[in-house]
Amino acid sequence: MSTATGPIEVPKVLVVEDEMVLRMRAADIVEDAGFCPVEAVNADEAMAILETSSDIALLFTDIQMPGSMDGLKLAHAVHARWPAIKIVLVSGQVRPSDAERPVDSHFFGKPLGVEQMIAELQTMVGAGALKILPGTPLAQSGEGVHPGTPIDPPSRSAHEMALSAENDNLRLLLEQAEIDAKALLSQAGIDAEEREAADKLQKLILGELHHRIKNTLATVSAIASQSFRAATSIEHGQTAMEGRLLALGRAHDLLMQVSWSSASLTHTLSGATEPYDSQGMRRFHFNGPDIRITSGAVIAIAMTLNELCTNTTKFGALSKVNGRVEIAWTIDEEKQRMRLTWTEKDGPPVQQPARRSFGTRMMQSLGQQLNGSVQLTYDPSGFVYLLDVPLASIIATV
């Protein structure tokens, strides 16, 4: 964007989130606020970006993250080295006190209230230079929000109220489960010491369950928003959202069979493609050694294959009767990397799309999610998807 006096510098916001769908949703919120998002998967990647960038205005980070430090430690490190950078912390599990957070930082619980987040970002950084979407506080008032100006929280949307009510119901169910478990332990005659140990274990399990539920709700909210954001119609958005939620559900089913620890790569691929295969005619062909992959890799790969399958049945090889897809992967023991290739054959001529869709963004984000890279090739003879990742990012430890 430029004026008669020269280009306008758009403030940059560093978004740090290890869950790819949530990271993409946060990046969209930053864009809607009028700023330029810069994405990082973990604290190490975020610090590397900050070391080479002098134009980051705000750090927007999740607290729970794998790696050398979590989001809270990252926030303190950033505040110590770059005190001018504003900081926003988000989490669906923990709520740090004012004393635990860096001075002047802000905290928000998941799922995020979009309008409130946009208003808060604009208050902390200033009115953005990018286009502000209708419906945000600034677009409605026509006036800028200056740093330090208090903002009344906007009324929550029906979607956010429904999510809040769902969270309340889940919390009540978890509390009832705790009461029922204590009664069963008492009836079983377990003594006080054993009961105390069982109680600690139960609280740990319930805490993890609650965290997974809240994280899943936030992911579902992000999928819904992304699906309708780029949809050409309500029907198109609903179909896209349903497909992505079904893919997420199938990945969870696979992980439940192995107690959420790890799963077979072959089973992950076959489970993701099975709903799109023709009865009595194999249209997907697999070739590669089976390995055990982490739960995070299972979900990410299953979601990506859903996008690939949806696209190929609509526009690619599987839109034709004789079309087929070859999925091959190799392990390079010397370089400790895996290369997975999706190749479409015997389909219609391929053309590169005019714009980058949510599905394309998700597929490319997978490479970043797993510390690797993704290459999309729109060859006229058939679309090719290539994933190149380090084994350390996907292989499950025994």
C-alpha positions as CSV (number, residue, x, y, z in Angstrom):
1,M,0.0,0.0,0.0
2,S,1.3,3.5,-0.9
3,T,0.4,7.2,-0.9
4,A,1.7,10.3,-2.6
5,T,4.5,10.5,0.0
6,G,5.6,6.9,-0.3
7,P,4.7,3.4,0.8
8,I,3.0,2.8,4.1
9,E,4.8,0.4,6.4
10,V,2.4,-2.3,7.6
11,P,3.2,-3.4,11.2
12,K,4.2,-7.0,11.5
13,V,2.8,-9.4,14.1
14,L,4.8,-12.6,14.9
15,V,2.3,-15.5,15.3
16,V,3.7,-18.5,17.2
17,E,1.4,-21.6,17.4
18,D,2.4,-25.3,16.9
19,E,-1.1,-26.4,15.8
20,M,-1.3,-25.5,12.1
21,V,-5.1,-24.8,11.8
22,L,-5.0,-22.6,14.9
23,R,-1.9,-20.8,13.6
24,M,-3.7,-20.1,10.3
25,R,-6.7,-18.8,12.1
26,A,-4.6,-16.5,14.3
27,A,-2.9,-15.2,11.1
28,D,-6.2,-14.4,9.6
29,I,-7.2,-12.5,12.7
30,V,-4.0,-10.5,12.4
31,E,-4.7,-9.8,8.7
32,D,-8.3,-8.7,9.6
33,A,-6.9,-6.3,12.2
34,G,-4.9,-4.7,9.4
35,F,-1.4,-6.1,10.1
36,C,1.0,-8.4,8.3
37,P,1.3,-11.9,10.0
38,V,4.7,-13.7,10.2
39,E,4.2,-17.3,11.2
40,A,6.4,-19.5,13.4
41,V,5.8,-23.1,14.7
42,N,7.8,-22.9,17.9
43,A,9.9,-20.6,20.1
44,D,13.2,-21.5,18.4
45,E,11.8,-20.5,15.0
46,A,10.3,-17.4,16.5
47,M,13.6,-16.3,18.0
48,A,15.4,-16.9,14.7
49,I,12.9,-14.6,13.0
50,L,13.3,-11.9,15.7
51,E,17.1,-12.1,15.4
52,T,16.9,-11.2,11.7
53,S,13.9,-8.8,11.7
54,S,13.7,-5.4,13.2
55,D,10.1,-4.6,12.3
56,I,8.1,-7.0,14.5
57,A,5.6,-4.9,16.4
58,L,3.8,-7.6,18.4
59,L,4.3,-11.2,19.5
60,F,1.1,-13.3,19.4
61,T,2.0,-16.7,21.0
62,D,0.3,-19.8,22.4
63,I,1.6,-20.8,25.8
64,Q,1.6,-24.6,25.4
65,M,4.3,-25.5,22.8
66,P,6.8,-28.3,22.3
67,G,10.5,-27.4,22.0
68,S,13.2,-25.7,24.1
69,M,10.8,-23.3,25.7
70,D,7.0,-22.7,26.0
71,G,5.2,-19.5,25.0
72,L,5.5,-18.0,28.5
73,K,9.3,-18.4,28.5
74,L,9.4,-17.1,25.0
75,A,7.4,-14.0,26.0
76,H,9.9,-13.2,28.9
77,A,12.9,-13.7,26.6
78,V,11.4,-11.4,24.0
79,H,10.5,-8.8,26.6
80,A,14.0,-8.9,28.0
81,R,15.7,-8.4,24.6
82,W,13.2,-6.4,22.7
83,P,11.1,-4.5,25.3
84,A,9.4,-2.4,22.6
85,I,7.6,-5.5,21.2
86,K,4.0,-5.8,22.5
87,I,3.0,-9.3,23.7
88,V,-0.2,-11.3,23.6
89,L,-0.4,-14.7,25.2
90,V,-3.2,-17.2,24.5
91,S,-4.0,-20.6,26.0
92,G,-6.9,-23.1,26.3
93,Q,-5.5,-24.8,29.4
94,V,-3.5,-22.5,31.7
95,R,-4.2,-18.9,32.9
96,P,-0.9,-17.2,34.1
97,S,-1.2,-14.5,36.7
98,D,-0.1,-10.9,36.1
99,A,3.1,-11.7,38.1
100,E,3.9,-14.7,35.9
101,R,3.5,-12.7,32.6
102,P,5.9,-10.0,31.3
103,V,4.9,-6.4,32.2
104,D,2.1,-4.9,30.0
105,S,1.5,-8.3,28.3
106,H,-2.1,-9.4,27.6
107,F,-3.7,-12.8,28.0
108,F,-6.7,-14.4,26.3
109,G,-8.3,-17.8,26.6
110,K,-9.2,-20.1,23.7
111,P,-11.3,-20.2,21.7
112,L,-10.5,-16.6,20.7
113,G,-13.2,-14.0,20.3
114,V,-12.5,-12.6,16.9
115,E,-13.9,-9.1,17.2
116,Q,-12.3,-8.6,20.6
117,M,-8.9,-9.8,19.4
118,I,-9.0,-7.5,16.4
119,A,-9.9,-4.5,18.7
120,E,-7.2,-5.4,21.2
121,L,-4.5,-5.8,18.5
122,Q,-5.4,-2.4,17.0
123,T,-5.3,-0.9,20.5
124,M,-1.9,-2.3,21.2
125,V,-0.3,-1.6,17.9
126,G,-2.5,1.1,16.3
127,A,-4.9,1.0,13.4
128,G,-3.6,-1.4,10.7
129,A,-2.7,-0.3,7.2
130,L,-4.3,-3.3,5.5
131,K,-8.0,-3.4,4.6
132,I,-10.2,-3.7,7.7
133,L,-13.1,-6.0,7.1
134,P,-16.7,-4.8,7.7
135,G,-18.0,-5.7,11.1
136,T,-14.9,-4.9,13.1
137,P,-15.1,-2.1,15.7
138,L,-13.0,0.3,13.6
139,A,-14.9,-0.3,10.4
140,Q,-18.2,0.4,12.2
141,S,-17.0,3.6,13.9
142,G,-14.8,5.0,11.2
143,E,-12.4,6.1,13.8
144,G,-8.9,4.9,14.8
145,V,-8.3,3.4,18.3
146,H,-5.3,5.0,20.0
147,P,-3.0,3.0,22.3
148,G,-4.2,3.2,25.9
149,T,-7.9,3.9,25.0
150,P,-10.1,1.5,26.9
151,I,-12.4,-0.7,24.7
152,D,-15.7,-2.1,25.9
153,P,-15.8,-5.8,25.1
154,P,-18.0,-6.4,22.0
155,S,-21.1,-8.6,22.4
156,R,-20.2,-12.2,21.6
157,S,-21.5,-13.8,18.4
158,A,-24.0,-16.6,18.5
159,H,-21.2,-19.0,17.4
160,E,-18.9,-17.9,20.3
161,M,-21.8,-18.2,22.8
162,A,-22.5,-21.7,21.6
163,L,-18.9,-22.7,22.1
164,S,-18.9,-21.2,25.6
165,A,-22.1,-23.1,26.4
166,E,-20.5,-26.3,25.1
167,N,-17.4,-25.7,27.3
168,D,-19.6,-25.2,30.3
169,N,-21.5,-28.4,29.7
170,L,-18.1,-30.3,29.3
171,R,-16.8,-28.8,32.5
172,L,-20.0,-30.0,34.4
173,L,-19.6,-33.5,32.9
174,L,-16.0,-33.6,34.0
175,E,-16.9,-32.5,37.5
176,Q,-19.6,-35.1,37.7
177,A,-17.1,-37.8,36.5
178,E,-14.8,-36.8,39.3
179,I,-17.6,-37.2,41.9
180,D,-18.7,-40.5,40.4
181,A,-15.1,-41.8,40.5
182,K,-14.7,-40.9,44.1
183,A,-17.9,-42.7,45.0
184,L,-16.8,-45.9,43.2
185,L,-13.4,-45.8,44.9
186,S,-15.1,-45.6,48.3
187,Q,-17.5,-48.4,47.5
188,A,-14.5,-50.5,46.4
189,G,-13.0,-50.2,49.8
190,I,-9.7,-48.6,48.7
191,D,-7.8,-47.2,51.7
192,A,-7.0,-43.5,52.1
193,E,-3.4,-43.7,50.8
194,E,-4.4,-45.6,47.7
195,R,-7.4,-43.4,47.2
196,E,-5.1,-40.3,47.3
197,A,-2.8,-41.8,44.7
198,A,-5.8,-42.7,42.5
199,D,-7.3,-39.2,43.0
200,K,-4.0,-37.6,41.8
201,L,-4.0,-39.9,38.7
202,Q,-7.6,-39.1,38.0
203,K,-7.1,-35.4,38.2
204,L,-4.1,-35.7,35.8
205,I,-6.3,-37.7,33.4
206,L,-9.2,-35.3,33.7
207,G,-6.9,-32.3,33.2
208,E,-5.5,-33.8,30.0
209,L,-8.9,-34.7,28.8
210,H,-10.2,-31.2,29.4
211,H,-7.2,-29.8,27.6
212,R,-7.7,-32.0,24.6
213,I,-11.4,-31.1,24.5
214,K,-10.8,-27.4,24.6
215,N,-8.0,-27.6,22.0
216,T,-10.3,-29.7,19.8
217,L,-13.1,-27.1,20.2
218,A,-10.7,-24.3,19.2
219,T,-9.5,-26.4,16.2
220,V,-13.1,-27.0,15.1
221,S,-13.9,-23.3,15.4
222,A,-10.9,-22.4,13.3
223,I,-11.8,-25.0,10.6
224,A,-15.4,-23.6,10.5
225,S,-14.2,-20.1,10.1
226,Q,-11.6,-21.0,7.4
227,S,-14.1,-23.1,5.5
228,F,-16.7,-20.3,5.3
229,R,-14.1,-17.6,4.8
230,A,-13.2,-18.6,1.3
231,A,-16.5,-20.3,0.3
232,T,-18.4,-19.2,-2.7
233,S,-21.7,-20.1,-1.1
234,I,-23.1,-21.4,2.2
235,E,-23.5,-24.9,0.7
236,H,-19.9,-24.9,-0.5
237,G,-18.7,-23.8,2.9
238,Q,-20.8,-26.4,4.7
239,T,-19.5,-29.2,2.5
240,A,-15.9,-28.2,3.0
241,M,-16.3,-27.9,6.7
242,E,-18.1,-31.3,7.0
243,G,-15.3,-33.0,5.0
244,R,-12.6,-31.5,7.2
245,L,-14.4,-32.4,10.4
246,L,-14.8,-36.0,9.2
247,A,-11.1,-36.2,8.4
248,L,-10.3,-34.9,11.9
249,G,-12.7,-37.5,13.4
250,R,-11.1,-40.4,11.4
251,A,-7.6,-39.4,12.6
252,H,-8.9,-39.3,16.2
253,D,-10.5,-42.8,15.7
254,L,-7.1,-44.2,14.5
255,L,-5.3,-42.7,17.4
256,M,-7.9,-44.0,19.9
257,Q,-7.1,-47.5,18.7
258,V,-3.5,-47.1,19.9
259,S,-4.2,-45.1,23.1
260,W,-3.2,-41.8,21.4
261,S,0.4,-42.7,21.3
262,S,1.5,-43.4,17.7
263,A,0.1,-45.0,14.6
264,S,1.2,-46.7,11.4
265,L,1.9,-44.4,8.4
266,T,0.4,-46.9,6.0
267,H,-2.8,-47.1,8.1
268,T,-3.0,-43.3,8.3
269,L,-2.7,-43.0,4.5
270,S,-5.2,-45.8,3.8
271,G,-7.7,-44.5,6.5
272,A,-7.6,-41.0,5.0
273,T,-8.1,-42.1,1.4
274,E,-10.5,-45.0,1.9
275,P,-13.7,-42.8,1.8
276,Y,-12.6,-41.5,-1.7
277,D,-11.8,-44.9,-3.2
278,S,-14.1,-46.6,-5.7
279,Q,-15.9,-49.8,-4.7
280,G,-14.2,-52.8,-6.3
281,M,-11.6,-50.7,-8.0
282,R,-8.4,-49.5,-6.3
283,R,-7.6,-46.0,-7.3
284,F,-5.0,-45.3,-4.7
285,H,-1.6,-47.2,-4.8
286,F,0.8,-47.1,-1.9
287,N,4.5,-47.8,-2.0
288,G,6.9,-47.4,0.9
289,P,8.1,-48.8,4.2
290,D,5.8,-48.7,7.1
291,I,6.9,-46.6,10.1
292,R,5.2,-45.5,13.4
293,I,4.5,-41.8,13.4
294,T,3.5,-39.4,16.2
295,S,-0.1,-38.4,17.0
296,G,0.6,-34.8,15.7
297,A,1.9,-36.2,12.4
298,V,-1.1,-38.5,12.1
299,I,-3.6,-35.6,12.4
300,A,-1.6,-33.3,10.2
301,I,-1.2,-35.9,7.4
302,A,-4.8,-37.0,7.6
303,M,-6.1,-33.4,7.3
304,T,-3.7,-32.8,4.4
305,L,-4.8,-35.9,2.5
306,N,-8.4,-34.9,3.0
307,E,-7.6,-31.7,1.1
308,L,-5.7,-33.6,-1.7
309,C,-8.6,-36.2,-2.0
310,T,-11.2,-33.5,-2.1
311,N,-9.4,-31.6,-4.9
312,T,-8.6,-34.7,-7.0
313,T,-12.2,-35.9,-6.9
314,K,-13.4,-32.5,-8.1
315,F,-10.8,-31.3,-10.5
316,G,-8.0,-33.9,-10.7
317,A,-7.3,-37.5,-11.6
318,L,-10.2,-39.0,-9.7
319,S,-12.7,-36.8,-11.5
320,K,-12.1,-39.2,-14.5
321,V,-13.1,-42.9,-14.5
322,N,-9.5,-44.2,-15.2
323,G,-7.7,-41.7,-13.0
324,R,-5.5,-42.9,-10.2
325,V,-3.2,-41.6,-7.5
326,E,0.2,-43.0,-6.5
327,I,1.4,-42.3,-3.0
328,A,5.1,-43.3,-2.5
329,W,7.5,-42.5,0.3
330,T,11.2,-43.2,0.9
331,I,13.4,-43.1,4.0
332,D,16.9,-41.6,3.6
333,E,18.8,-43.2,6.5
334,E,21.9,-41.1,5.9
335,K,20.1,-37.8,5.9
336,Q,17.4,-39.0,8.3
337,R,14.6,-37.6,6.2
338,M,11.4,-38.9,4.7
339,R,10.1,-37.9,1.2
340,L,6.4,-38.6,0.5
341,T,5.0,-37.9,-3.0
342,W,1.4,-37.8,-4.1
343,T,1.2,-38.1,-7.9
344,E,-2.0,-38.0,-10.0
345,K,-2.2,-39.9,-13.3
346,D,-4.6,-40.3,-16.2
347,G,-6.7,-37.3,-15.2
348,P,-7.7,-34.1,-17.1
349,P,-5.0,-31.5,-18.0
350,V,-3.9,-29.6,-14.9
351,Q,-3.8,-25.8,-14.6
352,Q,-2.4,-23.8,-11.7
353,P,-5.2,-22.1,-9.7
354,A,-5.5,-18.3,-9.8
355,R,-5.5,-18.0,-6.0
356,R,-4.2,-19.8,-3.0
357,S,-7.0,-21.5,-1.2
358,F,-7.3,-22.5,2.5
359,G,-6.6,-26.1,1.4
360,T,-3.4,-25.1,-0.3
361,R,-2.4,-23.0,2.7
362,M,-3.0,-26.0,5.0
363,M,-0.9,-28.3,2.8
364,Q,2.0,-25.9,2.7
365,S,1.6,-25.3,6.4
366,L,2.1,-29.0,7.1
367,G,5.8,-28.7,6.0
368,Q,6.4,-25.9,8.4
369,Q,4.5,-27.9,11.1
370,L,6.9,-30.8,10.8
371,N,10.0,-28.7,10.2
372,G,10.1,-29.7,6.6
373,S,9.0,-28.4,3.2
374,V,6.1,-28.9,0.8
375,Q,6.3,-28.5,-3.0
376,L,3.2,-28.3,-5.2
377,T,3.7,-29.0,-8.9
378,Y,0.9,-28.3,-11.4
379,D,2.2,-30.4,-14.2
380,P,-0.3,-30.6,-17.2
381,S,0.0,-34.4,-17.0
382,G,-0.9,-34.6,-13.3
383,F,-0.7,-32.7,-10.1
384,V,2.2,-33.6,-7.7
385,Y,2.5,-33.0,-4.0
386,L,5.9,-33.5,-2.3
387,L,6.5,-33.6,1.4
388,D,10.1,-33.6,2.6
389,V,10.5,-33.8,6.4
390,P,13.1,-34.8,9.0
391,L,12.4,-38.2,10.6
392,A,12.9,-36.6,14.0
393,S,9.7,-34.6,13.4
394,I,7.4,-37.5,12.6
395,I,8.8,-40.8,13.8
396,A,7.4,-42.1,17.1
397,T,9.9,-43.2,19.8
398,V,9.2,-46.5,21.4
